[in-house]
Amino acid sequence: MGTWLANIILIAMVVVLYGGTLAFFVIADRVSVPYERRKSFYGYGFIIIWAVGTLLWFLKPLIESFCYCFMDNATLKPEVGGMNKAWLSFSGGEWLTNFKYAFAADPSYKQRLVEVLKDTAITTPMILIFSLFIAVILNQEFKGRGFARAIFFLPVIIATGPVYNIINGDIASTGADSGAQFSTLFETDIVDELLEFLGVMNISETLSTYINTVTTNIFGLVWSSGIQILIFLAALQNIPVSAKEAASMEGATSWEYFWKITLPYVSPMILANFIYTVIDSFTKSDNQVMERVLAKQLDWDYAYAAAMAWSYFAIVMIVVGIIVAIVNKFIFYEVE
């Protein structure tokens, strides 16, 4: 009863805010209010709606999930009117029980975390290099350029769960009998045979595994590059014409132009794409860590799931911080 009453009150508050904001806009249009002040009132009106929604449906659950990390997992269960909560003692390190379970007792969380970090370290540079390469090509003048751009951006539009699962052959979740056959068009298992045919013999097993991982996931790399290509393309189109003319007058080759002009000008977007790609890889639907967190949640182990999720979030933020600190030293910012 208490939960229903709280939800009704929240909905009523939102309706009142929306109605009040609309009424304020109507009154402001009819009353003699300076245009600049009216615009500021409009901005405050929309910000209030966003702030209330963020506070009630984002920050409140976020804080609650953080508190779950320091509660007893056996006691933290749903009951009538809310959750049955019991805080862990802050003496003797008991408050770290859920985190200790995640990294010491859980059979697969730590292993999955390492696999996700390793996969991200391999695929992120490949996505960035491929995206920049395609963006440079799509920035050239040629017939059918608009169609080519649409093709590479198409995955962003149709990258829904069912479509991606069908292409990857996930028959269990989609019920598509032809999914597995379709997905084999984008996979390859002949890398070792090809290397042997080319005379590359006795390479390390680790290197062979990396090569097989990348080549087998070619479709996934292309599928994940749509946004990055678009961002790089926008950066390429913002290169000043004067820079191109100066490079041409100095007799710079295409290779020199890329390293001396193109790469410095798009380097801020390299950092932005790097961060976007890392965050995207850490939060995509087939992420092993997120699958483990959601599995613990479905088992009603809310405290364990919260500890795993927040530990994962902290690790992601640390990785992003390290990336920004390193890559930012090589970024060229044009000072006007």
DRENVEX-928746 format. One record per residue (C-alpha): x, y, z; residue number from 1; chain; residue in one letter. Coordinates in steps of 0.02 Angstrom, whole numbers, plus 50000, padded with zeros to 5 digits. Last residue first. Example, Ala and Ser with C-alpha at 12.3 -4.5 7.8 and 13.67 -1.06 7.14 Angstrom:
@x->50684&y->49947&z->50357&nr->2&kette->A&rest->S
@x->50615&y->49775&z->50390&nr->1&kette->A&rest->A
This chain:
@x->52136&y->51545&z->48407&nr->336&kette->A&rest->E
@x->52216&y->51402&z->48501&nr->335&kette->A&rest->V
@x->52201&y->51234&z->48412&nr->334&kette->A&rest->E
@x->52208&y->51090&z->48534&nr->333&kette->A&rest->Y
@x->52324&y->50947&z->48487&nr->332&kette->A&rest->F
@x->52306&y->50793&z->48595&nr->331&kette->A&rest->I
@x->52460&y->50690&z->48640&nr->330&kette->A&rest->F
@x->52459&y->50726&z->48827&nr->329&kette->A&rest->K
@x->52271&y->50697&z->48833&nr->328&kette->A&rest->N
@x->52299&y->50515&z->48785&nr->327&kette->A&rest->V
@x->52385&y->50472&z->48949&nr->326&kette->A&rest->I
@x->52276&y->50564&z->49076&nr->325&kette->A&rest->A
@x->52116&y->50525&z->48981&nr->324&kette->A&rest->V
@x->52157&y->50340&z->48971&nr->323&kette->A&rest->I
@x->52201&y->50332&z->49156&nr->322&kette->A&rest->I
@x->52038&y->50418&z->49202&nr->321&kette->A&rest->G
@x->51938&y->50301&z->49090&nr->320&kette->A&rest->V
@x->52018&y->50150&z->49172&nr->319&kette->A&rest->V
@x->51984&y->50219&z->49346&nr->318&kette->A&rest->I
@x->51804&y->50257&z->49300&nr->317&kette->A&rest->M
@x->51779&y->50080&z->49233&nr->316&kette->A&rest->V
@x->51855&y->50006&z->49392&nr->315&kette->A&rest->I
@x->51738&y->50110&z->49501&nr->314&kette->A&rest->A
@x->51586&y->50057&z->49398&nr->313&kette->A&rest->F
@x->51636&y->49874&z->49411&nr->312&kette->A&rest->Y
@x->51652&y->49889&z->49599&nr->311&kette->A&rest->S
@x->51482&y->49975&z->49602&nr->310&kette->A&rest->W
@x->51402&y->49835&z->49500&nr->309&kette->A&rest->A
@x->51482&y->49694&z->49600&nr->308&kette->A&rest->M
@x->51434&y->49773&z->49767&nr->307&kette->A&rest->A
@x->51256&y->49802&z->49705&nr->306&kette->A&rest->A
@x->51240&y->49622&z->49645&nr->305&kette->A&rest->A
@x->51304&y->49555&z->49811&nr->304&kette->A&rest->Y
@x->51181&y->49663&z->49907&nr->303&kette->A&rest->A
@x->51037&y->49617&z->49793&nr->302&kette->A&rest->Y
@x->51059&y->49430&z->49801&nr->301&kette->A&rest->D
@x->50879&y->49403&z->49748&nr->300&kette->A&rest->W
@x->50932&y->49266&z->49624&nr->299&kette->A&rest->D
@x->50877&y->49382&z->49483&nr->298&kette->A&rest->L
@x->50997&y->49512&z->49552&nr->297&kette->A&rest->Q
@x->51139&y->49386&z->49553&nr->296&kette->A&rest->K
@x->51105&y->49349&z->49369&nr->295&kette->A&rest->A
@x->51099&y->49535&z->49329&nr->294&kette->A&rest->L
@x->51272&y->49558&z->49403&nr->293&kette->A&rest->V
@x->51341&y->49407&z->49310&nr->292&kette->A&rest->R
@x->51270&y->49466&z->49143&nr->291&kette->A&rest->E
@x->51342&y->49638&z->49178&nr->290&kette->A&rest->M
@x->51514&y->49560&z->49201&nr->289&kette->A&rest->V
@x->51500&y->49457&z->49042&nr->288&kette->A&rest->Q
@x->51454&y->49604&z->48931&nr->287&kette->A&rest->N
@x->51334&y->49541&z->48796&nr->286&kette->A&rest->D
@x->51217&y->49691&z->48811&nr->285&kette->A&rest->S
@x->51350&y->49825&z->48797&nr->284&kette->A&rest->K
@x->51401&y->49922&z->48953&nr->283&kette->A&rest->T
@x->51590&y->49902&z->48965&nr->282&kette->A&rest->F
@x->51614&y->49903&z->48777&nr->281&kette->A&rest->S
@x->51514&y->50064&z->48762&nr->280&kette->A&rest->D
@x->51612&y->50149&z->48901&nr->279&kette->A&rest->I
@x->51777&y->50103&z->48817&nr->278&kette->A&rest->V
@x->51715&y->50156&z->48645&nr->277&kette->A&rest->T
@x->51649&y->50323&z->48707&nr->276&kette->A&rest->Y
@x->51811&y->50362&z->48800&nr->275&kette->A&rest->I
@x->51917&y->50322&z->48648&nr->274&kette->A&rest->F
@x->51797&y->50414&z->48534&nr->273&kette->A&rest->N
@x->51816&y->50573&z->48637&nr->272&kette->A&rest->A
@x->52005&y->50554&z->48643&nr->271&kette->A&rest->L
@x->52014&y->50525&z->48456&nr->270&kette->A&rest->I
@x->51897&y->50673&z->48435&nr->269&kette->A&rest->M
@x->52028&y->50786&z->48513&nr->268&kette->A&rest->P
@x->52157&y->50710&z->48392&nr->267&kette->A&rest->S
@x->52057&y->50755&z->48235&nr->266&kette->A&rest->V
@x->52159&y->50912&z->48197&nr->265&kette->A&rest->Y
@x->52326&y->50832&z->48242&nr->264&kette->A&rest->P
@x->52290&y->50678&z->48134&nr->263&kette->A&rest->L
@x->52234&y->50773&z->47979&nr->262&kette->A&rest->T
@x->52374&y->50902&z->47966&nr->261&kette->A&rest->I
@x->52548&y->50830&z->47996&nr->260&kette->A&rest->K
@x->52515&y->50642&z->47990&nr->259&kette->A&rest->W
@x->52380&y->50642&z->47855&nr->258&kette->A&rest->F
@x->52460&y->50780&z->47751&nr->257&kette->A&rest->Y
@x->52627&y->50689&z->47754&nr->256&kette->A&rest->E
@x->52546&y->50531&z->47682&nr->255&kette->A&rest->W
@x->52447&y->50629&z->47555&nr->254&kette->A&rest->S
@x->52607&y->50714&z->47498&nr->253&kette->A&rest->T
@x->52651&y->50890&z->47550&nr->252&kette->A&rest->A
@x->52704&y->51006&z->47409&nr->251&kette->A&rest->G
@x->52716&y->51163&z->47514&nr->250&kette->A&rest->E
@x->52573&y->51240&z->47413&nr->249&kette->A&rest->M
@x->52464&y->51087&z->47449&nr->248&kette->A&rest->S
@x->52498&y->51097&z->47636&nr->247&kette->A&rest->A
@x->52454&y->51281&z->47637&nr->246&kette->A&rest->A
@x->52294&y->51249&z->47540&nr->245&kette->A&rest->E
@x->52239&y->51110&z->47658&nr->244&kette->A&rest->K
@x->52276&y->51217&z->47811&nr->243&kette->A&rest->A
@x->52183&y->51364&z->47735&nr->242&kette->A&rest->S
@x->52031&y->51254&z->47705&nr->241&kette->A&rest->V
@x->52017&y->51232&z->47892&nr->240&kette->A&rest->P
@x->51988&y->51054&z->47956&nr->239&kette->A&rest->I
@x->51806&y->51050&z->48014&nr->238&kette->A&rest->N
@x->51755&y->50918&z->47887&nr->237&kette->A&rest->Q
@x->51880&y->50797&z->47962&nr->236&kette->A&rest->L
@x->51808&y->50823&z->48137&nr->235&kette->A&rest->A
@x->51631&y->50786&z->48076&nr->234&kette->A&rest->A
@x->51693&y->50627&z->47990&nr->233&kette->A&rest->L
@x->51783&y->50573&z->48148&nr->232&kette->A&rest->F
@x->51622&y->50591&z->48247&nr->231&kette->A&rest->I
@x->51520&y->50496&z->48117&nr->230&kette->A&rest->L
@x->51648&y->50356&z->48106&nr->229&kette->A&rest->I
@x->51648&y->50340&z->48296&nr->228&kette->A&rest->Q
@x->51458&y->50328&z->48300&nr->227&kette->A&rest->I
@x->51456&y->50188&z->48172&nr->226&kette->A&rest->G
@x->51605&y->50087&z->48235&nr->225&kette->A&rest->S
@x->51522&y->49951&z->48341&nr->224&kette->A&rest->S
@x->51450&y->49852&z->48194&nr->223&kette->A&rest->W
@x->51618&y->49855&z->48106&nr->222&kette->A&rest->V
@x->51703&y->49781&z->48259&nr->221&kette->A&rest->L
@x->51564&y->49654&z->48285&nr->220&kette->A&rest->G
@x->51577&y->49600&z->48103&nr->219&kette->A&rest->F
@x->51763&y->49575&z->48118&nr->218&kette->A&rest->I
@x->51742&y->49470&z->48276&nr->217&kette->A&rest->N
@x->51821&y->49311&z->48208&nr->216&kette->A&rest->T
@x->51966&y->49412&z->48139&nr->215&kette->A&rest->T
@x->52001&y->49499&z->48304&nr->214&kette->A&rest->V
@x->51987&y->49346&z->48415&nr->213&kette->A&rest->T
@x->52086&y->49237&z->48294&nr->212&kette->A&rest->N
@x->52228&y->49363&z->48291&nr->211&kette->A&rest->I
@x->52228&y->49375&z->48480&nr->210&kette->A&rest->Y
@x->52229&y->49187&z->48500&nr->209&kette->A&rest->T
@x->52373&y->49169&z->48376&nr->208&kette->A&rest->S
@x->52470&y->49299&z->48473&nr->207&kette->A&rest->L
@x->52442&y->49204&z->48635&nr->206&kette->A&rest->T
@x->52487&y->49036&z->48556&nr->205&kette->A&rest->E
@x->52653&y->49106&z->48499&nr->204&kette->A&rest->S
@x->52696&y->49094&z->48315&nr->203&kette->A&rest->I
@x->52770&y->48930&z->48255&nr->202&kette->A&rest->N
@x->52754&y->48961&z->48068&nr->201&kette->A&rest->M
@x->52714&y->49107&z->47955&nr->200&kette->A&rest->V
@x->52742&y->49030&z->47784&nr->199&kette->A&rest->G
@x->52594&y->49111&z->47697&nr->198&kette->A&rest->L
@x->52501&y->48944&z->47695&nr->197&kette->A&rest->F
@x->52534&y->48923&z->47882&nr->196&kette->A&rest->E
@x->52463&y->49095&z->47915&nr->195&kette->A&rest->L
@x->52309&y->49051&z->47812&nr->194&kette->A&rest->L
@x->52284&y->48886&z->47902&nr->193&kette->A&rest->E
@x->52296&y->48973&z->48072&nr->192&kette->A&rest->D
@x->52172&y->49106&z->48016&nr->191&kette->A&rest->V
@x->52046&y->48980&z->47948&nr->190&kette->A&rest->I
@x->51912&y->48996&z->48081&nr->189&kette->A&rest->D
@x->51814&y->49140&z->48008&nr->188&kette->A&rest->T
@x->51654&y->49228&z->48057&nr->187&kette->A&rest->E
@x->51547&y->49357&z->47969&nr->186&kette->A&rest->F
@x->51452&y->49243&z->47849&nr->185&kette->A&rest->L
@x->51434&y->49121&z->47993&nr->184&kette->A&rest->T
@x->51304&y->49237&z->48070&nr->183&kette->A&rest->S
@x->51176&y->49197&z->47935&nr->182&kette->A&rest->F
@x->51185&y->49010&z->47966&nr->181&kette->A&rest->Q
@x->51166&y->49036&z->48152&nr->180&kette->A&rest->A
@x->51018&y->49152&z->48132&nr->179&kette->A&rest->G
@x->50922&y->49043&z->48010&nr->178&kette->A&rest->S
@x->50812&y->48963&z->48142&nr->177&kette->A&rest->D
@x->50765&y->49130&z->48218&nr->176&kette->A&rest->A
@x->50687&y->49100&z->48389&nr->175&kette->A&rest->G
@x->50764&y->49262&z->48450&nr->174&kette->A&rest->T
@x->50836&y->49226&z->48622&nr->173&kette->A&rest->S
@x->50881&y->49043&z->48595&nr->172&kette->A&rest->A
@x->50929&y->49071&z->48414&nr->171&kette->A&rest->I
@x->51074&y->49186&z->48453&nr->170&kette->A&rest->D
@x->51152&y->49173&z->48281&nr->169&kette->A&rest->G
@x->51252&y->49334&z->48291&nr->168&kette->A&rest->N
@x->51147&y->49412&z->48153&nr->167&kette->A&rest->I
@x->50988&y->49358&z->48241&nr->166&kette->A&rest->I
@x->51049&y->49427&z->48408&nr->165&kette->A&rest->N
@x->51094&y->49595&z->48330&nr->164&kette->A&rest->Y
@x->50922&y->49611&z->48251&nr->163&kette->A&rest->V
@x->50831&y->49558&z->48410&nr->162&kette->A&rest->P
@x->50931&y->49676&z->48523&nr->161&kette->A&rest->G
@x->50918&y->49830&z->48415&nr->160&kette->A&rest->T
@x->51064&y->49893&z->48313&nr->159&kette->A&rest->A
@x->50953&y->49953&z->48170&nr->158&kette->A&rest->I
@x->50998&y->50137&z->48173&nr->157&kette->A&rest->I
@x->51177&y->50126&z->48236&nr->156&kette->A&rest->V
@x->51210&y->49980&z->48118&nr->155&kette->A&rest->P
@x->51160&y->50090&z->47969&nr->154&kette->A&rest->L
@x->51299&y->50217&z->47994&nr->153&kette->A&rest->F
@x->51420&y->50122&z->47882&nr->152&kette->A&rest->F
@x->51288&y->50097&z->47747&nr->151&kette->A&rest->I
@x->51225&y->50277&z->47759&nr->150&kette->A&rest->A
@x->51400&y->50344&z->47728&nr->149&kette->A&rest->R
@x->51417&y->50233&z->47575&nr->148&kette->A&rest->A
@x->51249&y->50294&z->47507&nr->147&kette->A&rest->F
@x->51301&y->50475&z->47529&nr->146&kette->A&rest->G
@x->51468&y->50443&z->47444&nr->145&kette->A&rest->R
@x->51386&y->50363&z->47292&nr->144&kette->A&rest->G
@x->51504&y->50445&z->47170&nr->143&kette->A&rest->K
@x->51667&y->50504&z->47245&nr->142&kette->A&rest->F
@x->51735&y->50655&z->47340&nr->141&kette->A&rest->E
@x->51835&y->50604&z->47494&nr->140&kette->A&rest->Q
@x->51770&y->50617&z->47672&nr->139&kette->A&rest->N
@x->51706&y->50438&z->47665&nr->138&kette->A&rest->L
@x->51884&y->50375&z->47644&nr->137&kette->A&rest->I
@x->51951&y->50474&z->47792&nr->136&kette->A&rest->V
@x->51802&y->50416&z->47897&nr->135&kette->A&rest->A
@x->51835&y->50235&z->47849&nr->134&kette->A&rest->I
@x->52016&y->50244&z->47910&nr->133&kette->A&rest->F
@x->51969&y->50340&z->48067&nr->132&kette->A&rest->L
@x->51837&y->50211&z->48112&nr->131&kette->A&rest->S
@x->51952&y->50063&z->48076&nr->130&kette->A&rest->F
@x->52091&y->50134&z->48185&nr->129&kette->A&rest->I
@x->51970&y->50176&z->48326&nr->128&kette->A&rest->L
@x->51883&y->50006&z->48320&nr->127&kette->A&rest->I
@x->52048&y->49912&z->48319&nr->126&kette->A&rest->M
@x->52115&y->50015&z->48464&nr->125&kette->A&rest->P
@x->51959&y->49973&z->48567&nr->124&kette->A&rest->T
@x->51953&y->49787&z->48522&nr->123&kette->A&rest->T
@x->52107&y->49722&z->48611&nr->122&kette->A&rest->I
@x->52104&y->49822&z->48773&nr->121&kette->A&rest->A
@x->51915&y->49799&z->48784&nr->120&kette->A&rest->T
@x->51932&y->49610&z->48768&nr->119&kette->A&rest->D
@x->52064&y->49606&z->48905&nr->118&kette->A&rest->K
@x->51959&y->49714&z->49022&nr->117&kette->A&rest->L
@x->51806&y->49604&z->48989&nr->116&kette->A&rest->V
@x->51905&y->49444&z->49018&nr->115&kette->A&rest->E
@x->51978&y->49511&z->49181&nr->114&kette->A&rest->V
@x->51805&y->49556&z->49245&nr->113&kette->A&rest->L
@x->51738&y->49386&z->49194&nr->112&kette->A&rest->R
@x->51873&y->49300&z->49297&nr->111&kette->A&rest->Q
@x->51839&y->49411&z->49446&nr->110&kette->A&rest->K
@x->51652&y->49378&z->49440&nr->109&kette->A&rest->Y
@x->51663&y->49190&z->49407&nr->108&kette->A&rest->S
@x->51662&y->49086&z->49566&nr->107&kette->A&rest->P
@x->51607&y->49223&z->49688&nr->106&kette->A&rest->D
@x->51705&y->49201&z->49850&nr->105&kette->A&rest->A
@x->51855&y->49315&z->49835&nr->104&kette->A&rest->A
@x->51816&y->49466&z->49724&nr->103&kette->A&rest->F
@x->51628&y->49480&z->49740&nr->102&kette->A&rest->A
@x->51618&y->49402&z->49913&nr->101&kette->A&rest->Y
@x->51748&y->49523&z->49980&nr->100&kette->A&rest->K
@x->51645&y->49666&z->49909&nr->99&kette->A&rest->F
@x->51490&y->49602&z->49998&nr->98&kette->A&rest->N
@x->51581&y->49582&z->50163&nr->97&kette->A&rest->T
@x->51662&y->49755&z->50160&nr->96&kette->A&rest->L
@x->51551&y->49822&z->50300&nr->95&kette->A&rest->W
@x->51618&y->49681&z->50410&nr->94&kette->A&rest->E
@x->51788&y->49766&z->50415&nr->93&kette->A&rest->G
@x->51808&y->49742&z->50602&nr->92&kette->A&rest->G
@x->51681&y->49874&z->50647&nr->91&kette->A&rest->S
@x->51566&y->49954&z->50519&nr->90&kette->A&rest->F
@x->51428&y->49829&z->50556&nr->89&kette->A&rest->S
@x->51320&y->49781&z->50409&nr->88&kette->A&rest->L
@x->51156&y->49871&z->50388&nr->87&kette->A&rest->W
@x->50992&y->49775&z->50388&nr->86&kette->A&rest->A
@x->50857&y->49810&z->50259&nr->85&kette->A&rest->K
@x->50691&y->49727&z->50219&nr->84&kette->A&rest->N
@x->50643&y->49810&z->50056&nr->83&kette->A&rest->M
@x->50479&y->49899&z->50018&nr->82&kette->A&rest->G
@x->50297&y->49904&z->50072&nr->81&kette->A&rest->G
@x->50268&y->49718&z->50077&nr->80&kette->A&rest->V
@x->50435&y->49629&z->50071&nr->79&kette->A&rest->E
@x->50581&y->49618&z->49952&nr->78&kette->A&rest->P
@x->50743&y->49545&z->50022&nr->77&kette->A&rest->K
@x->50899&y->49620&z->50100&nr->76&kette->A&rest->L
@x->50915&y->49506&z->50253&nr->75&kette->A&rest->T
@x->51031&y->49374&z->50180&nr->74&kette->A&rest->A
@x->51131&y->49507&z->50086&nr->73&kette->A&rest->N
@x->51167&y->49609&z->50243&nr->72&kette->A&rest->D
@x->51186&y->49790&z->50194&nr->71&kette->A&rest->M
@x->51340&y->49891&z->50144&nr->70&kette->A&rest->F
@x->51327&y->49871&z->49955&nr->69&kette->A&rest->C
@x->51139&y->49904&z->49967&nr->68&kette->A&rest->Y
@x->51180&y->50085&z->50011&nr->67&kette->A&rest->C
@x->51253&y->50110&z->49838&nr->66&kette->A&rest->F
@x->51095&y->50038&z->49760&nr->65&kette->A&rest->S
@x->50991&y->50159&z->49863&nr->64&kette->A&rest->E
@x->51097&y->50306&z->49807&nr->63&kette->A&rest->I
@x->51072&y->50261&z->49624&nr->62&kette->A&rest->L
@x->50886&y->50227&z->49649&nr->61&kette->A&rest->P
@x->50866&y->50405&z->49721&nr->60&kette->A&rest->K
@x->50982&y->50487&z->49594&nr->59&kette->A&rest->L
@x->50893&y->50417&z->49442&nr->58&kette->A&rest->F
@x->50704&y->50412&z->49456&nr->57&kette->A&rest->W
@x->50664&y->50543&z->49588&nr->56&kette->A&rest->L
@x->50811&y->50663&z->49573&nr->55&kette->A&rest->L
@x->50830&y->50648&z->49386&nr->54&kette->A&rest->T
@x->50644&y->50673&z->49357&nr->53&kette->A&rest->G
@x->50642&y->50824&z->49473&nr->52&kette->A&rest->V
@x->50795&y->50900&z->49390&nr->51&kette->A&rest->A
@x->50729&y->50872&z->49214&nr->50&kette->A&rest->W
@x->50564&y->50957&z->49253&nr->49&kette->A&rest->I
@x->50654&y->51099&z->49342&nr->48&kette->A&rest->I
@x->50774&y->51119&z->49196&nr->47&kette->A&rest->I
@x->50628&y->51141&z->49075&nr->46&kette->A&rest->F
@x->50554&y->51282&z->49178&nr->45&kette->A&rest->G
@x->50722&y->51362&z->49211&nr->44&kette->A&rest->Y
@x->50755&y->51371&z->49024&nr->43&kette->A&rest->G
@x->50586&y->51446&z->48989&nr->42&kette->A&rest->Y
@x->50614&y->51574&z->49126&nr->41&kette->A&rest->F
@x->50781&y->51621&z->49046&nr->40&kette->A&rest->S
@x->50693&y->51645&z->48880&nr->39&kette->A&rest->K
@x->50563&y->51756&z->48962&nr->38&kette->A&rest->R
@x->50701&y->51861&z->49042&nr->37&kette->A&rest->R
@x->50779&y->51889&z->48871&nr->36&kette->A&rest->E
@x->50611&y->51932&z->48792&nr->35&kette->A&rest->Y
@x->50561&y->52059&z->48923&nr->34&kette->A&rest->P
@x->50395&y->52015&z->49006&nr->33&kette->A&rest->V
@x->50232&y->52103&z->48960&nr->32&kette->A&rest->S
@x->50110&y->51967&z->49012&nr->31&kette->A&rest->V
@x->50025&y->51860&z->48880&nr->30&kette->A&rest->R
@x->50173&y->51751&z->48831&nr->29&kette->A&rest->D
@x->50231&y->51735&z->49011&nr->28&kette->A&rest->A
@x->50056&y->51677&z->49062&nr->27&kette->A&rest->I
@x->50059&y->51538&z->48932&nr->26&kette->A&rest->V
@x->50234&y->51484&z->48981&nr->25&kette->A&rest->F
@x->50187&y->51483&z->49166&nr->24&kette->A&rest->F
@x->50035&y->51376&z->49129&nr->23&kette->A&rest->A
@x->50145&y->51251&z->49037&nr->22&kette->A&rest->L
@x->50267&y->51245&z->49183&nr->21&kette->A&rest->T
@x->50127&y->51226&z->49309&nr->20&kette->A&rest->G
@x->50050&y->51084&z->49211&nr->19&kette->A&rest->G
@x->50216&y->50994&z->49194&nr->18&kette->A&rest->Y
@x->50257&y->51020&z->49378&nr->17&kette->A&rest->L
@x->50082&y->50968&z->49434&nr->16&kette->A&rest->V
@x->50088&y->50812&z->49327&nr->15&kette->A&rest->V
@x->50261&y->50768&z->49396&nr->14&kette->A&rest->V
@x->50203&y->50792&z->49575&nr->13&kette->A&rest->M
@x->50046&y->50686&z->49544&nr->12&kette->A&rest->A
@x->50154&y->50546&z->49473&nr->11&kette->A&rest->I
@x->50266&y->50552&z->49626&nr->10&kette->A&rest->L
@x->50116&y->50550&z->49745&nr->9&kette->A&rest->I
@x->50039&y->50403&z->49653&nr->8&kette->A&rest->I
@x->50204&y->50308&z->49662&nr->7&kette->A&rest->N
@x->50219&y->50341&z->49849&nr->6&kette->A&rest->A
@x->50041&y->50281&z->49879&nr->5&kette->A&rest->L
@x->50072&y->50122&z->49779&nr->4&kette->A&rest->W
@x->50231&y->50089&z->49879&nr->3&kette->A&rest->T
@x->50142&y->50119&z->50045&nr->2&kette->A&rest->G
@x->50000&y->50000&z->50000&nr->1&kette->A&rest->M
